[in-house]
Amino acid sequence: MSDYNFYLTSSDSEEEQDVEPEKEDQEPPKKMSRTSFTVGQKLEIVKYARNVSKHAASKKFHVHRYSIRNWTEDEEKLKALNE
C-alpha cells in the first residue's frame, strides 16, 4: 500500500464533506498594503541590516528580506540619490 493512497481516495457524498457555511457578515481577508520608503529610510534599513542582519531588519522595519537585499546591492546608487 502506498503512502499516497489518501490522495487517490475521495468522497463525493455531501454528507461526509466538512464544508463550513459561508457567513454573510464575514469579511474577506485583508490584503498586504504597500509601503513607500524614502531613500533615507532605505539607507537606514540597509545600515541596520549590515550591522545586525537582514532578517532582523526585515522584522524590525516590516520589510521583505528581498527588498533589503536589493537595497543593499543598490546602496551606492541610493547614496548618490540622497545627496
HUMO-V185385 format. One line per field, one symbol per residue. phi: phi as a letter, one per 20 degrees, with the letter a starting at -180 (. if undefined). psi: psi as a letter, one per 30 degrees, with the letter a starting at -180 (. if undefined). burial: I if it has 16 or more other C-alpha atoms within 10 Angstrom, else O. A space follows every 50 residues. Layout:
phi->???
psi->???
burial->???
This chain:
phi->.efefffeebdefffeeedfffefefefffefeededfffffffffffff fdafffffffelcfgffffffffegffffffff
psi->klfgefffklkfkfefkjkkkkkegkklkklkkkkkkleeeeeeeeeeee edleeeeeeeghkkeeeeeeeeegeeeeeeff.
burial->OOOOOOOOOOOOOOOOOOOOOOOOOOOOOOOOOOOOOOIOOIIOIIIIIO OOOIOOIIOOOOIOIOOIOOIIOOIOOIOOOOO
